[in-house]
Amino acid sequence: MERAGSGALKRSLAPHDVCVRIRAYFNDSPDAAVGDETLYEMIASALQSVYGVVGGAVPFELHSTQPGSPEGIIKVHKSDLQKLLVAAPFMTAFGESEQSCRLEVLGHSPDASSLGTEGAPAGET
């Protein structure tokens, strides 16, 4: 694994990875853009809260984000997709202030272009 410019961990992808379109927002400002690092940390926190430190250690890559939007695309191994789909709705509070938030999976596909959005590569927004 290598660290991307945004602070998100990246790994090399294989043909059996799946792209997931995800929306992350804080309830007090649902349309506000969420930064790459915050999106990554929210997903990691959701996985860890449901599966624990070891079980929640699901490798994923923040593939692209929508500039000015709370949406992004992540890539995850297809065997870990179910864990992500289960964990996302459990993200209800984030950060030291426990700010009310939500993760919403909008779709998944083997190809990012079929998810209806072509964002900027992560770390470049």
N, C-alpha and C positions, 0 to 999 in steps of 0.2 A: 504494500500500500504506500501511496505517497500523498503528501499534503498539498492540496491545491492552494492557489493564491488567496482564496476566500477563507481558508482555515478548515474547509471540509476535506475529509479523507476521500481519496480517489483510489480505485483499484482497476486493474485491467479487466476488460469485459470479454465475456465469451458469448458464443451464439445462443446460449441458453439463458441469457439475461432478459429481463422484462422491463419495459419503460412504464412508469406510473406517473400520471398527471395528478398533482396534489395541490390543494389550496390550504394555506395556513393563514389564519387571521385572529386578531384580538377582538373580542366582542365589543369593546368600546369604540373601535374604528375598523369595521369589517372590510372596507375597501382599500385600506392603507397597504402599501407595498411592504413586504417582509424581506429583509436582507438574506443573502445566501447563507451566512453563518447562522442566523436565527432559525431559518427553515431547517437547516441540517440539525441543529441542536434540538429543535422541537420533535423531529422525527426520531432521533436517537433517544430522547427522553421518553417518548411514548412507548417505544419498544422496550426500554429498560423498566418502565413502571409496570408493564404487563408481564414480561418474561424474566425479570431480574437481570443482574449484571451479566451473567454468563449466557443465559438464554436470549437476552436482548442484544447480544453482540452480533447483530446481523449486518454484514458488510453491504453498503449501498453507496452509490455515487450521485451527487447532485449534478445532473447532466446539463440542465439549462433552466433559466428563469425568465419570466415575463417582466421586462422593465416597467416599473410603475404599477405592478400588479402583485397580488398576494399568491400567485400561482407559480409552480415550477414543475419540472420533470426530473424524476430520479430514476436510476437504474438499479435493479436488484436482481439477484439470482432467482429464477422462477421457483425454486424450492423454498425460498424465503418469502415469496409474495403473500402467502396466507397469513404469516405472522404480521406483516405490515398492514394488511387489510383489517385484521383483528385489533391491532394496537392503535391505529389512527384515531378511532372515535373516543378512546380513553384519554386523549390529551385534552384536558379541560383547564389546566392552570400551568403557567410557565414563568420561569425566572424566580429570583429571590423574593419578589413582591407577589408571587403567585397570581399574576395577571390572568384574568379569564380569557381563554382562547379556544381554538378548535382547529383540528386537522380534518380535511375532507378529501377523500379519494374520488377524483372525477372520472377516472378511467385507467385502463392499463392495456398494453399491447406490446408485442415483440419489437415494434418499430415506433420511435418517437414521432415521426411525421404523421402517422395515422391517428395521433391523439388530438389533431386539430390545432396545434399551436407549435410554433417554431420560435422558441425564446433564444435569448443570448446565452452563450456558453457560461456556465457558472464561473463566478469570479470576475466576469467582465461587465457586470451590470453596475 
